[in-house]
Amino acid sequence: MRFHIAHIDNLRKLYIDQVQHLHSAEAQIIEALPKMVEAAADPELKQALQTHLEQTREQLSRVQQILDQTAGTPEPKKNKPIAAMIDEGNDIIGDSKNDPVRDASIIAVCQRIEHYEIAAYATVHNFAEIIGETDEATLLEKSLDEEKNANEILTSIADFANTRADRAA
């Protein structure tokens, strides 16, 4: 990610830039999750991914609401870290030779993405509080809490899935 210092000269502009990157991230995740749901074999993992897909659609809507209020027509951004994680994830999932290993791969990829989103939402939430955007901070905190919860669910599924993957090798 490259910042143009001439264009991002205060925290509000950085905040809007980062919210635009979150918009891109959520849109990319919405596109990638159905493929992961389809590739997953474990019913609990499938359900967790499907539930998170619905949450991600809501998160995208919240981010869009923030952009509508703060930026008017936002500048299109591409979240390169998410794109790279999804691309790498598709490779890992495709290389997995059996269902248990594929499920462990999906969880690993999703947790990387969740950790990125947790960091991104925590950052923009903090920015929103500092610049006095309390309503937006509330929306961002809701998404942050959902991301943390999704990560916890994946962790609980991983305990079983990783053991199954180890036995399948």
C-alpha positions, 0 to 999 in steps of 0.5 A: 500500500502506497500513501501519497503524502500530498493527499493524506495530510491529516487523520480524517483523510487517512481514516477515509482512505482506510475505510475505503480499503476496508470496503475493498477488503469486504467486497473481496471477501464476499466474492471469495467466501462462497468458494470456501463454503463449497470447498469445506467438508466439515458441516460446522465449518461450512455453517460458520463460513456461511454465517460469516458471509452474511455478516460480511455483507452487513459489514460491507453495508456499514462501511458503505454507509460510513463512506456515504456520510464522510466521503461522498463518492469514494475513490476506488481502492484495492485492498492488496493484502486481502487480495494476496491472502485470498490468492494464496489461500486459493492455492493452498486450498487447491493443493490440499489432497483430502477433505480434512487437510482442505478444511484445515487449510480453509481455516488457516486462510480465514484466520489470517484474513480475520486477524487482518480485519481485526487489526484494520477495524480496530485502527479505523475505530480508534481513528473515528473516536479521535476525530469525533465520529462517534456514530461511525465508531459504533458501526466499526466496533460492531464489525470489529466484534463480529470479526473477533467472534468469527476468529474465535469460532474458527479457533474452536473448529480448528482444534478438531479439524487440525487433529483430523488433518494430522491423522489423514496425512 
